[in-house]
Amino acid sequence: TERGDVLIAPESHGIKVMSIGLLLPSEDTPVIWRGPVLFKALNQFLFDIDWGDEELDFLIIDLPPGTGDVQITLGQVAELDGAVIVTTPQDVALIDVRKGIQMFKEVEIPVLGIVENMSYFVCPDSGKSYEIFGKSKTEEIAKQYGTKLLGKIPIEPKVAEFADLGIPIVLAKEDSDSAKAFLKIAENVIKELSTQ
């Protein structure tokens, strides 16, 4: 919703959110922003959103993958406390992790650590874990680049089921492996921020 030139952030489960997707005319409208349009949009998202009367505990900015205009522009217009790199275990994804860490170092944004998504699958029938995308090398890369592995999130069908219903897994099924992983990652991020 809007109030004058200010966008009002909607809230769900105590978390306020804003997304380009909420502002598009339809779900299939692409976002093709570069240069001045991108700079203006980022500024609006950073400075023209009404987050409410209370100060935010955290502002998390989810960026598209890569090391392009969005990341570089954001580093120029905002004072960021740190970056969290999210990846999957595949070797090809880890190439982008290396590039991302280097880019954030070049723009002087501390890398708080790496999160590995879709890390493994736990068979509900046997409880056995399977590394569907192969043996993970994320921890090695974290060490190589002087950062930490903040956590590994398993593949768990319930995450998508509850997300489609608008319920975070940490509320819907707090004893699940995924919920425990998300909570541990949050704890690790807070710990890393406290040392900055």
Steps between C-alpha positions, in 0.01 A plus 500: 500500500600862452475819702607793285847424369567245773437126465366326809661163569246219548549275804464126545575304818671803653732551202465801273584439136541690177559350160512620144259213436235672714512804271483333159175500302507120458702196610656457156624860465880492471722745684760632258664788682843644436680827555296798620171306531667241722668769710167682550316178592766398752490845658121481527517155659761615750371844591131530401344204680298544817609212722281622787566691820740253656863483394584192296709233671640394163455599138566200277538570129459196276695556180496313171798271443812644349739790532328757282342843518266426792773387737746773403237777512374381837852511637525862383169631638466313830720444801478123540609309810571187301410256225383141526575290193236234425592208277425140417761221517562466125849590378359741240315694774818523706671685214251783560567480875868573439413793272246634749743491790765678292250765385382576854862526615575745218205723599601466867190317622586232757395147408335355812501149358344253261168314521465176306142446383372164372798347676364149540177303506389292798284206396183515713469119493851410614643821645806450279665813350578527130723766344298525180726763343824326597744544784502856624814714471339811649679473833837471322427813299388688811832418668696582184346849490522565873129481573264253666243246397196642685292189445354242265131487414367158396252431224172452680169495308312645799691830459340561159160372614482741791658786303222466241254542788690807622631334816873489574633153582641633829141564613323212325736219595760632742644155572582436132859483376442807282355710782794408722741591218336840440506584871866395532592710196321803649690445825831477310428818300423692821822367651703611196336845501593546864868454413502759218 
